[in-house]
């Protein structure tokens, strides 16, 4: 995820910006850049890759500039490259801008600006904004920024410089964090406290819809309607490590907790529930092939494979196209049959998993159209696929994948609906499902409030040696995922099964010592799952059930219940995954495991 740092004061700004950027490295990035004002001109340095690359270009120069902005970019629009790195400058070279967030209407704005003669250097959404500010500039940067922001749809945290107004940095926020650090005769801006906390602990947080002008000794703070805001200074007293993890003990917990936001980001501009339409920009050039698709193959490993299994239910139900989900590692070596009009989709958080990449190449070599669903923009799988959908879930640091899973399922739902809309699936049904999808972030938020309850259940079972996870229908892959989460971070043996499959073997394991986690939310298999619960109960197993909020029936049959809100049954896996992530997290944490870096595991498996 991108990072913003800015400074105005008396210090030499280059070392300060570089240090601030390094403090934000943990967020993940693929390029970086800084812009300084010196002698009424910009000095601009940008590099792809690590901040050390930027340092190499600067070659130890501290320079004399004492106002500047810096950015780490985590690509969303356009691959990681020097041209796409921030800061972006206006056509006349007088304005420099850094931006976190996504501008949704950038393509309309870009077209309009190009018609007026603005020259675009990059593929980014951000560059549109800097030209738009130039378009409105009439000698007052704040006014130009205000007018530009009023034309913008989407999210932003921005910092803007103008060479003719070198005594100020203009900042604004909507949906992307920004904080002003207050010093003496100097002020700081950042998207992340970690970038500035070593210089000041007195800060003012901007809220959505707010702007400000930061000068050496003042912060003028107002909103889009130009009403002045007087907000108290907050004193920060937690340490850097806590700040990087957003106050959470582990990145994994932070990533679980940020899912309402990441899910919102995943569907932004794509799920148009008001008109019942899905728009996926990365597939626009492939719509004809998708219309003719007769078979879909989903290729992935681990958690991504589990999201593929959920996708299978959705695509077959809504688009009525046969789907095969394959472990990428098996697919690549089994001489697969790929008939004409097959679309193969590699699903990968990192976009670098060796087996998934090899499976994608294998499918393409056998004439399938190779697409991808990836989180990391510009990763190898994203580059080698012929179209795709990014998750926009932000950098995932915890080795155990959490937010990527729920975003993958969300993207697969959108993809399934896109296929369905090409096949005359009724628009009012698409509308209804998209409406349900739009509710998901707030429902996830409600589930996250159960954290304490889930922690109490975790305390009871943290010493268990085995766990069984059972579910049916689209929740069955979540049972697999719940078991995977638990085993990888707690080292407790856990297995996931389709609930009905239990009596074909695993039922032999059931006794008093075996906790069985059931996902038993209401859908067409609900009654069947109750029967499976009865089977476990009658053999003395202990039942932990994830149920709908208003369910009384299963309450009677279970030892512990976790109640969650309901939504469209096909979308329930996004919700049912959350309590299982929390359960695994708390058990692992209670056992004192190294949650973010479990033994023997790597975040990105780039070997076979
Ligand atoms: C489990 C986990 C792994 C990954 C798998 C594939 O929590 O993270 O199972 O899902 O290694 O990785 P990606 O999605 O990066 O291809």
Boltz pocket constraint, residues with backbone or C-beta under 6 A from the ligand:
constraints:
  - pocket:
      binder: B
      contacts: [[A, 301], [A, 302], [A, 303], [A, 304], [A, 305], [A, 347], [A, 348], [A, 349], [A, 350], [A, 351], [A, 352], [A, 353], [A, 356], [A, 399], [A, 400], [A, 401], [A, 402], [A, 484], [A, 485], [A, 488], [A, 602], [A, 603], [A, 604], [A, 605]]
      max_distance: 6.0
